[in-house]
Amino acid sequence: MSHIAPEPPPGPRPDVVVVGGGICGLSCAVALTRKGLRVRLLEQAAEFGEVGAGLQIAPNCTRILDHWGLLEEVKGLGVVPKSMIMYDAIDGSLLTELDLADVERRYGFPYMVIHRSDLHATLLRAAQWLGVELINSARCVSYEQQPDGATAVFADGRRESAPLVIAADGMHSVARSLLVDDEPVSSAYVAYRGALPIEQVRANEVHEDAVVLYVGPRRHFVQYPLRSGEMFNQVAVFQSPKALAGEEDWGTPDELDGAFEGSCDAVRSGIPLMWRDRWWRMYDRDPIANWVSGRIVLAGDAAHPPLQYMAQGAIMAMEDAFVLAEHVGAQAALVPAERRGDGEPSGVDWDAATAAYNAVRPEHCRRVLSTGRVWGDLWHLDGEAREIRNALLTARATGDYSFIDWIWGPTALTPDQEPEMFRPIPLTWESVDAVQPEPDRPVSASA
């Protein structure tokens, strides 16, 4: 944890106020400060820090980290695995695999994994070095529009105004209610995590240089190394019968154990190593098409909290920061902070910049949120649907990137740069026939 004094001496009026000091808020602060703007960031916690364990960072994000000059530092703290492997969680059979060295050749940037707190600490150090004004113990309770900007109002009466206010205040964002009256959506799934020294899992014969995913009926299990291979991350996700029954106390350790009964040995050997004193219920929100209200903009989970299946939650937040900053920086009249007096404006056409941001990011993130929900359904199939899915995955060509090109390529700055989506394959035996002329399948299977 890094502590910042809650009341630093007041600096010049900021160009941007960021509410929220997580990965999204710090990314916004870093990206905009690099464009020459004065940024003040306020975080409700008394110290800056992140909870959780591992994050997967795909090439669409490592490309951005490289743009910000942070990729080498992040790579030094994380792991660049050699492959991504998917197995069936029941019988342990190999379903499909990605060569991550080939992924890096294709997209120009690596696929990597890192501890969430290490990525957060990197962004925090960058913000401090760039001169972002960082303030702790500031809980935002409301937002107000102003003729020339917006104001964030805090629980202690503090008011912070700027030409632009970014609400990076998470899934339960106060600012989101300015745009839509909605609530988080429960998936009835819960995640258990466990990051521990690699020595504690070697007896289980785990993969130490791969991201491994086991998919099964109403459950999945993820494993990959962290911190230069010294740690090992595991995530166990399952559907909670108590949640489906409407009980309040759901996702408990007894449900964890019950959910993974009947799994293959590799999965069952990992379950006793999960943290059992905490668990994460999985919620998202329905996508929304507008993230801008006057001079208040949503970013990160405030705009698009996802389910975890696409491993794009933190990535989308950093993409938001990158896209917004690129549109702000594209303003020809932008005057860097070091060349301005305390009260002199930046010259940014804020309305044009936020409109450009709003034209591209909501649609991209709608695709990710919607695909993530379907991806989760695909992973958790049972019965004949599971057999068909397994046959389709087994038949996949190693170099087939048709399902990920749309998301791992360069981040779109304008709608015309957004690539076409993949074409879904119907989950039928005819689809298996199309990619595998003589599939090994039960004679009784119907179309």
C-alpha positions in Angstrom: 0.0 0.0 0.0 1.1 3.6 -0.7 -0.1 6.4 1.5 -0.7 9.9 0.2 -1.4 12.8 2.6 -5.1 13.5 2.5 -4.7 17.3 2.3 -1.7 18.4 0.2 -1.2 22.1 -0.4 -3.7 23.2 -3.0 -2.2 23.5 -6.5 -3.5 25.4 -9.5 -7.0 24.7 -10.6 -6.9 21.4 -12.4 -8.0 20.8 -16.0 -9.4 17.4 -15.0 -10.7 16.0 -11.8 -10.7 12.2 -11.6 -12.9 10.5 -9.0 -11.5 7.1 -8.1 -7.9 5.8 -7.6 -8.2 2.3 -9.0 -6.6 1.1 -12.2 -9.1 3.2 -14.3 -8.7 6.4 -12.4 -4.9 6.2 -12.3 -4.8 5.3 -16.0 -6.9 8.4 -16.8 -4.6 10.5 -14.7 -1.4 9.2 -16.3 -2.8 9.4 -19.9 -4.1 13.0 -19.5 -1.1 14.3 -17.6 1.1 12.9 -20.4 -0.8 15.3 -22.8 0.2 18.3 -20.7 -2.9 18.6 -18.5 -3.2 19.3 -14.8 -5.0 16.4 -13.1 -6.3 16.1 -9.6 -7.3 12.6 -8.5 -9.4 11.8 -5.4 -9.7 8.4 -3.9 -12.1 7.5 -1.0 -9.7 5.0 0.7 -7.1 6.3 3.2 -4.4 4.6 1.1 -4.0 3.7 -2.5 -4.1 -0.1 -3.2 -5.8 -2.9 -5.0 -7.4 -6.1 -3.7 -7.5 -9.3 -5.7 -4.9 -11.5 -7.4 -4.0 -12.0 -11.0 -4.9 -10.1 -14.2 -4.5 -11.2 -17.8 -3.3 -8.4 -20.1 -4.0 -9.0 -23.8 -2.1 -7.3 -26.6 -4.7 -4.6 -27.0 -3.6 -3.4 -23.5 0.2 -4.1 -23.6 0.2 -1.9 -26.7 -1.2 0.9 -24.6 1.2 0.3 -21.8 4.0 0.5 -24.3 2.6 3.8 -25.6 2.7 5.2 -22.0 6.3 3.9 -21.5 5.3 1.4 -18.9 5.4 -2.0 -20.7 9.0 -3.0 -19.7 8.3 -2.2 -16.1 5.1 -4.2 -16.1 6.8 -7.1 -17.9 9.4 -7.2 -15.2 6.8 -7.5 -12.5 4.6 -10.1 -14.3 5.0 -13.1 -16.6 4.8 -13.5 -20.3 3.5 -17.1 -20.6 4.3 -19.4 -23.6 0.8 -20.7 -24.2 -2.9 -20.6 -23.3 -4.5 -24.0 -22.9 -8.1 -25.0 -22.5 -9.1 -28.4 -21.0 -12.4 -30.0 -20.2 -12.9 -29.7 -16.4 -14.6 -33.1 -16.1 -12.4 -35.5 -18.1 -9.3 -33.4 -18.3 -9.1 -33.7 -22.1 -7.2 -31.1 -24.1 -9.7 -28.9 -26.1 -7.6 -26.1 -27.7 -4.4 -24.1 -27.3 -3.0 -20.7 -28.3 0.8 -20.2 -29.0 1.3 -16.9 -27.2 4.6 -16.3 -28.9 2.7 -16.4 -32.2 0.1 -14.1 -30.7 2.9 -11.6 -30.0 4.1 -11.9 -33.6 0.6 -11.4 -34.9 -0.3 -8.4 -32.8 3.1 -6.9 -32.1 2.7 -6.9 -28.4 2.7 -9.7 -25.8 0.0 -11.4 -23.9 1.0 -11.4 -20.2 -0.3 -11.9 -16.7 0.4 -9.7 -13.6 -0.7 -9.4 -10.0 -3.4 -6.7 -9.9 -1.6 -4.8 -7.1 1.7 -4.7 -9.2 -0.1 -3.1 -12.1 -1.8 -0.7 -9.8 1.4 0.2 -8.1 3.1 0.8 -11.5 0.4 3.2 -12.5 0.5 5.0 -9.1 4.3 5.5 -9.5 3.8 6.9 -12.9 1.1 9.3 -11.7 3.4 10.5 -8.9 6.3 11.0 -11.2 4.2 12.9 -13.7 3.0 15.2 -11.0 -0.7 14.1 -10.7 -2.2 15.7 -7.5 -3.3 12.6 -5.4 -5.7 13.0 -2.6 -7.0 10.3 -0.2 -9.9 9.9 2.1 -12.3 11.7 -0.2 -15.6 9.9 -0.8 -17.7 11.4 -3.6 -21.4 11.7 -2.9 -22.7 13.7 -5.8 -21.9 15.5 -9.0 -23.0 18.9 -10.3 -22.8 20.5 -13.7 -21.3 24.0 -14.1 -21.5 26.4 -17.1 -17.8 25.8 -17.9 -17.3 22.3 -16.4 -18.5 20.2 -13.5 -18.0 19.7 -9.8 -17.6 16.5 -7.7 -19.0 16.9 -4.2 -17.5 14.9 -1.3 -18.8 13.6 2.0 -16.7 16.1 4.0 -18.1 19.0 2.1 -15.1 19.4 -0.2 -16.0 20.5 -3.7 -13.7 19.9 -6.7 -14.4 21.6 -10.0 -12.7 21.4 -13.4 -13.5 21.7 -17.1 -13.8 17.9 -17.1 -14.7 15.5 -14.3 -14.1 11.8 -14.9 -16.2 9.4 -12.8 -13.9 6.3 -12.4 -15.7 5.3 -9.2 -16.5 1.7 -10.0 -19.5 -0.5 -10.5 -21.5 1.5 -7.9 -20.7 4.8 -9.4 -22.6 7.8 -8.1 -22.3 9.5 -11.5 -23.9 6.6 -13.4 -27.3 7.6 -12.1 -27.0 10.9 -14.0 -27.3 8.8 -17.2 -29.3 5.7 -16.4 -31.5 4.2 -13.7 -30.2 0.7 -13.4 -28.8 -1.8 -11.0 -26.0 -4.4 -11.1 -27.1 -7.7 -12.6 -26.3 -10.9 -10.6 -25.0 -13.8 -12.7 -25.5 -16.2 -9.7 -21.8 -17.2 -10.2 -19.1 -16.6 -7.6 -15.3 -16.5 -7.8 -12.8 -17.8 -5.3 -9.2 -16.8 -5.7 -5.9 -17.9 -4.4 -2.4 -16.6 -5.1 0.3 -18.5 -3.3 4.0 -19.3 -3.6 4.8 -21.6 -6.5 6.4 -24.2 -4.2 3.0 -24.9 -2.7 1.5 -26.1 -6.0 4.4 -27.9 -7.7 3.3 -31.2 -6.3 0.1 -30.9 -8.3 2.1 -30.9 -11.5 0.8 -27.5 -12.7 1.8 -25.6 -15.8 4.3 -23.0 -14.8 4.6 -21.2 -18.2 0.9 -21.2 -19.4 -2.5 -19.7 -18.8 -4.7 -22.7 -18.2 -8.5 -22.9 -18.3 -10.6 -25.8 -17.3 -14.3 -25.4 -18.5 -17.1 -27.6 -17.2 -20.8 -27.7 -16.3 -21.6 -24.6 -14.2 -18.0 -24.2 -13.2 -14.5 -23.3 -14.5 -11.0 -23.1 -13.1 -8.1 -20.9 -14.1 -4.4 -21.2 -13.3 -1.3 -19.1 -14.3 2.0 -18.0 -12.8 2.6 -14.5 -11.3 5.6 -12.4 -10.2 8.3 -13.8 -12.5 7.0 -17.3 -11.8 7.5 -17.1 -8.0 3.7 -17.1 -7.3 0.8 -19.1 -8.7 -2.7 -17.7 -9.3 -5.8 -19.8 -9.2 -9.4 -18.8 -9.8 -12.4 -21.1 -9.2 -15.8 -19.9 -10.5 -19.1 -21.7 -10.1 -22.9 -21.2 -10.2 -24.4 -21.0 -6.7 -27.5 -23.0 -6.0 -28.2 -20.7 -3.1 -28.2 -17.7 -5.4 -30.6 -19.4 -7.8 -32.9 -20.2 -4.8 -32.8 -16.5 -3.8 -30.9 -17.0 -0.5 -28.9 -14.1 0.8 -25.9 -16.1 2.0 -24.6 -17.5 -1.2 -21.3 -18.5 -2.7 -20.1 -20.0 0.6 -17.1 -22.5 0.9 -19.4 -25.5 1.2 -20.8 -24.6 -2.2 -17.3 -24.3 -3.6 -16.5 -27.8 -2.6 -19.8 -29.1 -3.9 -19.5 -27.4 -7.2 -16.2 -29.0 -8.1 -17.1 -32.6 -7.1 -16.7 -34.8 -10.2 -14.0 -32.6 -11.7 -10.8 -34.0 -13.0 -7.8 -34.6 -10.7 -6.0 -31.4 -11.8 -9.0 -29.3 -10.8 -9.8 -31.1 -7.6 -6.2 -30.8 -6.4 -6.4 -27.0 -6.7 -9.6 -26.4 -4.9 -8.3 -26.9 -1.3 -5.7 -24.2 -1.9 -8.3 -21.4 -2.6 -8.7 -18.6 -0.1 -11.8 -19.4 1.9 -12.2 -16.3 4.0 -13.4 -14.2 1.0 -15.1 -14.6 -2.3 -16.3 -12.4 -5.1 -19.9 -12.6 -6.3 -20.0 -11.9 -10.1 -22.2 -9.0 -11.2 -22.2 -6.9 -14.3 -24.5 -4.2 -15.7 -26.3 -4.0 -19.0 -24.4 -1.9 -21.6 -25.4 1.7 -22.0 -24.9 3.8 -25.2 -24.1 7.1 -23.5 -21.3 7.8 -21.0 -21.3 11.6 -21.1 -23.5 14.1 -19.2 -22.3 17.6 -19.8 -18.7 17.7 -18.6 -19.0 14.5 -16.6 -17.8 11.3 -18.2 -17.9 7.7 -17.1 -14.9 5.4 -17.4 -14.0 1.9 -16.3 -16.5 -0.1 -14.3 -18.6 3.0 -13.8 -19.5 2.7 -17.5 -19.1 -1.0 -18.3 -18.6 -3.5 -15.4 -18.2 -6.8 -17.1 -18.3 -10.5 -16.2 -14.8 -11.8 -16.2 -14.9 -14.3 -19.1 -13.2 -12.1 -21.7 -10.5 -11.0 -19.2 -11.0 -7.5 -20.4 -12.3 -5.5 -17.4 -9.1 -3.7 -16.4 -8.1 -3.6 -20.1 -11.3 -1.8 -21.1 -10.6 0.7 -18.3 -7.1 1.5 -19.6 -8.5 1.7 -23.2 -11.0 4.3 -22.0 -8.1 6.4 -20.6 -6.1 6.0 -23.7 -8.9 6.9 -26.1 -10.1 9.9 -24.1 -6.5 11.2 -23.8 -5.8 10.8 -27.5 -8.9 12.8 -28.4 -8.0 15.5 -25.8 -4.5 15.6 -27.2 -5.7 15.9 -30.7 -7.0 19.4 -30.0 -4.7 21.8 -31.9 -5.1 24.6 -29.3 -4.0 22.5 -26.3 -1.5 24.5 -24.2 0.6 22.3 -21.9 0.3 23.0 -18.2 4.0 24.1 -17.9 3.3 27.0 -20.4 0.2 28.3 -18.7 -0.5 30.5 -15.7 -2.6 29.2 -12.8 -5.9 30.4 -14.2 -5.2 30.1 -17.9 -7.3 27.5 -19.7 -5.9 24.6 -21.6 -7.4 25.4 -24.9 -9.1 22.0 -25.2 -12.5 21.8 -26.9 -13.8 19.5 -24.1 -17.2 19.0 -25.7 -15.6 17.8 -29.0 -13.2 15.5 -27.1 -15.8 13.9 -25.0 -18.2 13.5 -28.0 -15.4 11.7 -29.9 -14.8 9.4 -26.9 -18.5 8.8 -26.5 -18.8 7.9 -30.2 -16.5 4.9 -30.0 -16.1 3.5 -26.5 -19.7 2.6 -25.5 -20.2 0.4 -28.6 -16.9 -1.4 -28.2 -17.6 -2.1 -24.6 -21.2 -3.2 -25.4 -19.6 -5.9 -27.6 -17.3 -7.0 -24.9 -19.9 -7.1 -22.2 -22.4 -9.0 -24.4 -19.8 -11.4 -25.7 -18.6 -12.0 -22.2 -22.0 -13.2 -21.1 -22.2 -15.6 -24.1 -18.6 -16.8 -23.5 -19.6 -17.7 -19.9 -22.6 -19.7 -21.1 -20.3 -21.5 -23.6 -17.8 -22.5 -20.9 -20.4 -23.8 -18.6 -22.4 -26.1 -20.9 -23.5 -29.6 -19.9 -24.8 -32.6 -21.7 -24.8 -32.9 -25.5 -24.1 -29.2 -25.9 -20.9 -29.7 -23.9 -19.9 -32.5 -26.3 -20.5 -30.4 -29.4 -18.6 -27.5 -27.9 -15.7 -29.8 -27.1 -15.7 -31.2 -30.7 -15.7 -27.7 -32.2 -12.8 -26.5 -30.0 -10.8 -29.7 -30.6 -11.2 -29.1 -34.4 -10.0 -25.5 -34.1 -6.9 -24.8 -36.2 -3.9 -23.6 -34.0 -3.5 -20.5 -36.0 -7.2 -19.5 -36.1 -7.6 -16.0 -34.7 -11.0 -15.3 -36.1 -12.6 -15.1 -32.7 -10.1 -12.7 -31.2 -8.9 -10.4 -33.9 -11.7 -8.0 -33.2 -10.5 -7.5 -29.6 -6.8 -8.0 -29.5 -5.9 -5.6 -32.3 -5.3 -1.9 -32.0 -7.8 0.0 -29.9 -10.2 2.0 -32.1 -10.2 5.7 -31.7 -13.1 6.3 -34.1 -16.1 4.1 -35.0 -14.7 3.4 -38.5 -11.6 1.8 -36.9 -13.7 -0.7 -35.0 -13.2 -4.1 -36.6 -16.0 -6.4 -37.6 -17.1 -8.9 -35.0 -16.5 -12.7 -35.4 -19.2 -14.9 -37.0 -20.7 -17.1 -34.3 -20.8 -20.9 -35.0 -24.1 -22.6 -34.3 -23.7 -25.2 -31.6 -24.8 -28.1 -33.7 -23.3 -31.3 -35.0 -23.6 -29.9 -38.5 -21.2 -27.2 -37.4 -18.8 -29.9 -36.3 -19.2 -31.6 -39.7 -18.3 -28.3 -41.4 -14.9 -28.1 -39.7 -14.3 -31.8 -39.2 -15.7 -33.9 -42.0 -15.9 -37.1 -40.0 -16.3 -36.2 -36.3 -16.1 -38.8 -33.7 -19.5 -38.4 -32.2 -22.3 -40.5 -30.8 -24.5 -42.1 -33.5 -27.6 -41.0 -31.5 -26.7 -37.4 -31.5 -29.3 -35.2 -33.2 -28.9 -32.0 -35.1 
